[in-house]
Amino acid sequence: MSEAIEQIQTPAIDFVAVKHKQQKTWGAGDYAQVGATLQIVGERLAERLDLRAGQQVLDVAAGNGNFSMAAARRFACVTSTDFVPALLEKGRIRALADGLEMQFQTADAEDLPFADASFDVAASIYGVMFTPNQQQAAAELTRVVKPGGKIGLANWTPEGFIGRLFKTIGQYVPNPLPSPALWGIADHLHELFDEQIHDIQIERQTFNFHYTSAQGWLHNFKQVYGPVKNAFAALDEAGQAALQADFLALLAELNVATDGTMKVPGEYLEIVINRA
């Protein structure tokens, strides 16, 4: 077992308290501004899952609904869920603007309010990976999917931009939970899902973060991205300056743009799990 996976062994955690804190974190700022830029990831995953009209599709930890939108555009019967009602409302507004029909329901990814085998497909884009009880979240995804159905995931990798971003935050604001980036490790995915699946197909993909500049990215994320906003709020002036310097150093390392703007590749795993 890899060293990264061994780190999942942690002392007892008050998951209820953690979830309350996470709700506040993801409700801070306006994640929908960031989420909307990721729409292409939803379209890619929908194609990879080969979604068909009339399929029952569940979007778990949907945020403002990138996968929900992609599935509804393919005439699937979509239920979009998240535990932050404000994000679901953003998704509702997007769906109305695009004339797309779907259902919205507040739901905890670790305790989904649906019967066993209710959906042909369940999916999550950069959502379920942030659940505190990873094994329970994986079990719930599997439970609600019909035998022969599919689970689709898009998860940031530990070595990619967002994985390194959260590692940087953790150096200033320690997090007792297993790293969300474990969901971006193939061996860990097999540990989470192998008991009730037929096979896992994993492909590395890249989402490019385009911003006016590194400073522009920093200004935006400090305002709208809950984990970054809260990290700065938790630090004193010296800590904020140091965190900002580390962020800018990371961006300088990864930025491939040569015209003064920012283009930072963000690696993630695109995953299709076929349920037994």
C-alpha positions in Angstrom: 0.0 0.0 0.0 1.4 3.4 -0.9 2.5 5.9 1.7 -0.2 8.3 0.5 -2.9 5.7 1.1 -1.6 4.8 4.5 -2.3 8.4 5.6 -6.0 7.6 5.5 -5.6 5.9 8.9 -6.6 8.7 11.2 -8.0 9.1 14.8 -11.7 9.2 15.4 -13.2 12.3 13.7 -16.4 14.1 14.6 -17.9 13.9 11.1 -21.0 16.0 12.0 -18.9 18.9 13.2 -16.7 18.6 10.1 -19.6 18.7 7.7 -21.0 21.8 9.4 -17.6 23.5 8.9 -17.4 22.3 5.3 -20.9 23.7 4.6 -19.7 27.1 5.8 -16.5 26.8 3.8 -18.1 26.0 0.5 -20.9 28.5 1.2 -18.3 31.3 1.7 -17.5 33.5 -1.3 -19.2 32.4 -4.5 -17.9 29.1 -5.7 -20.3 29.2 -8.6 -18.0 31.8 -10.3 -15.2 29.2 -10.3 -17.5 26.3 -10.9 -18.9 27.8 -14.1 -15.5 27.9 -15.7 -15.2 24.1 -15.3 -18.2 23.3 -17.6 -16.0 21.5 -20.2 -15.2 18.9 -17.6 -18.9 18.0 -17.3 -19.3 17.7 -21.0 -16.2 15.5 -21.3 -17.4 13.2 -18.5 -20.9 13.0 -20.0 -19.4 11.9 -23.3 -17.1 9.4 -21.6 -20.1 7.9 -19.7 -22.0 7.7 -23.1 -25.2 9.2 -21.5 -28.4 8.5 -23.2 -31.8 10.2 -23.3 -34.2 9.0 -20.6 -31.5 7.6 -18.3 -31.9 8.3 -14.6 -28.8 10.4 -13.6 -27.7 11.6 -10.2 -25.2 14.4 -9.8 -23.7 14.2 -6.3 -22.0 17.2 -4.6 -23.0 19.0 -7.8 -22.1 22.5 -6.8 -23.7 24.8 -9.4 -24.4 21.8 -11.7 -21.8 21.4 -14.4 -22.4 17.7 -14.8 -26.1 18.2 -14.3 -26.2 20.7 -17.2 -24.3 18.3 -19.4 -26.5 15.4 -18.6 -29.7 17.4 -19.1 -28.4 18.6 -22.5 -28.4 14.9 -23.5 -32.0 14.6 -22.4 -31.3 12.5 -19.3 -33.6 12.7 -16.3 -31.3 14.5 -13.9 -31.4 15.0 -10.1 -28.8 17.6 -9.0 -27.8 17.4 -5.3 -25.5 19.3 -2.9 -25.4 20.0 0.8 -25.1 23.7 0.2 -28.5 25.0 -0.8 -27.1 28.3 -2.2 -25.1 26.4 -4.8 -28.1 24.4 -5.8 -29.9 27.7 -6.4 -27.1 28.8 -8.7 -27.6 25.6 -10.6 -31.4 26.2 -10.8 -30.8 29.6 -12.3 -28.4 28.2 -14.9 -30.9 25.5 -15.8 -33.7 27.9 -16.2 -31.6 30.2 -18.3 -30.7 27.3 -20.7 -34.2 25.9 -20.7 -33.1 22.6 -19.2 -35.3 20.4 -17.0 -33.9 18.7 -13.9 -34.7 18.1 -10.2 -32.8 19.8 -7.4 -32.5 18.3 -3.9 -30.4 19.2 -0.9 -28.5 16.0 0.1 -25.4 14.8 1.9 -23.1 12.7 -0.3 -22.5 10.3 2.6 -26.2 9.8 3.3 -28.1 10.1 0.0 -31.9 10.2 0.4 -32.6 7.7 -2.4 -33.4 4.0 -2.5 -31.0 1.4 -3.6 -30.5 1.0 -7.3 -32.4 4.2 -8.2 -30.1 5.5 -10.9 -28.5 4.4 -14.2 -25.6 6.8 -13.6 -24.3 8.7 -10.6 -21.5 11.2 -11.0 -19.5 13.9 -9.2 -17.1 16.5 -10.5 -14.6 17.7 -7.9 -17.3 17.2 -5.3 -17.5 13.9 -3.6 -13.7 13.9 -3.2 -14.1 16.5 -0.5 -16.3 14.4 1.8 -14.8 13.7 5.2 -15.8 10.0 5.3 -14.4 8.8 2.0 -15.4 5.1 2.3 -19.0 6.0 3.2 -19.3 8.4 0.2 -18.0 5.7 -2.1 -20.5 3.2 -0.6 -23.4 5.6 -1.2 -22.4 6.2 -4.8 -22.4 2.5 -5.4 -25.6 1.8 -3.5 -27.8 4.1 -5.5 -26.6 2.9 -8.9 -28.4 0.0 -10.5 -26.4 -3.2 -11.2 -24.8 -2.7 -14.6 -24.9 1.0 -14.2 -22.0 3.5 -14.1 -20.3 5.9 -11.7 -18.5 8.8 -13.2 -15.9 11.0 -11.4 -13.5 13.8 -12.1 -11.0 14.1 -9.3 -7.9 16.4 -8.9 -4.6 14.5 -8.6 -2.2 15.1 -5.7 0.6 16.2 -8.1 -1.6 18.5 -10.2 -2.3 22.2 -9.6 -5.3 21.9 -7.3 -3.7 19.0 -5.3 -0.7 21.2 -4.7 -2.9 24.2 -3.9 -4.5 22.3 -1.1 -1.2 20.9 0.1 0.0 24.5 0.3 -3.0 25.5 2.3 -2.5 22.6 4.6 1.0 23.9 5.5 -0.7 27.0 7.0 -4.1 25.6 8.1 -3.7 21.9 9.0 -6.6 19.6 8.2 -7.1 16.4 10.2 -9.0 14.7 7.5 -7.6 12.3 4.8 -6.6 14.3 1.8 -9.3 14.8 -0.8 -6.5 14.3 -3.4 -6.5 10.6 -2.4 -9.4 10.3 -4.8 -6.9 11.3 -7.5 -4.8 8.1 -6.9 -5.8 5.0 -8.8 -4.8 2.5 -6.0 -7.0 4.4 -3.6 -10.0 4.4 -5.9 -9.6 0.6 -6.2 -9.6 0.4 -2.4 -12.8 2.5 -2.2 -14.8 0.7 -4.9 -13.4 -2.7 -5.7 -15.8 -4.8 -3.6 -19.0 -3.9 -5.6 -17.8 -3.0 -9.1 -17.0 -4.8 -12.3 -14.1 -2.5 -13.4 -12.6 1.0 -13.2 -11.5 2.9 -16.2 -9.1 5.8 -15.5 -7.7 8.4 -17.8 -5.6 11.4 -16.9 -7.0 14.7 -18.2 -6.1 18.4 -18.0 -8.3 21.4 -17.3 -6.5 24.7 -18.1 -7.1 27.6 -15.6 -7.2 30.7 -17.7 -7.0 34.1 -15.9 -5.9 37.6 -16.7 -2.7 37.0 -14.6 -1.5 35.2 -11.6 -2.5 38.2 -9.5 -5.9 38.2 -11.1 -6.3 34.5 -10.2 -5.2 35.3 -6.6 -7.6 38.2 -6.3 -10.5 36.1 -7.6 -9.9 33.0 -5.5 -9.5 35.0 -2.3 -12.9 36.5 -2.9 -15.0 33.5 -4.2 -13.3 30.2 -3.5 -14.2 29.2 0.0 -11.1 27.1 1.0 -8.7 29.9 -0.1 -10.9 32.7 1.3 -11.1 30.9 4.7 -7.4 30.1 4.8 -6.5 33.7 4.5 -9.1 34.6 7.1 -7.6 32.2 9.5 -4.1 33.7 9.3 -2.5 36.8 10.8 -1.0 39.4 8.5 2.4 37.7 8.3 0.8 34.3 7.6 -1.3 35.8 4.8 1.7 37.4 3.2 3.6 34.1 3.3 0.6 32.1 1.9 0.2 34.6 -0.9 3.9 34.4 -1.7 3.7 30.6 -1.9 0.6 30.7 -4.1 2.3 33.1 -6.5 5.4 30.9 -6.5 3.3 27.9 -7.4 1.6 29.8 -10.2 4.9 31.0 -11.5 6.2 27.5 -11.7 3.1 26.1 -13.5 2.1 29.0 -15.7 2.7 28.1 -19.4 1.4 31.4 -20.8 4.1 33.7 -22.3 2.0 36.7 -23.0 1.5 38.0 -19.4 -1.7 36.2 -18.8 -2.2 33.0 -16.9 -2.7 29.5 -18.3 -2.1 26.8 -15.6 -2.8 23.2 -16.5 -4.7 21.4 -13.7 -4.4 17.6 -13.9 -7.3 15.4 -12.9 -8.5 11.8 -13.2 -11.5 11.1 -15.4 -13.0 7.9 -14.0 -15.8 5.5 -15.2 -16.7 2.8 -12.8 -18.9 0.0 -14.0 -21.1 -1.4 -11.2 -21.3 -5.2 -10.9 
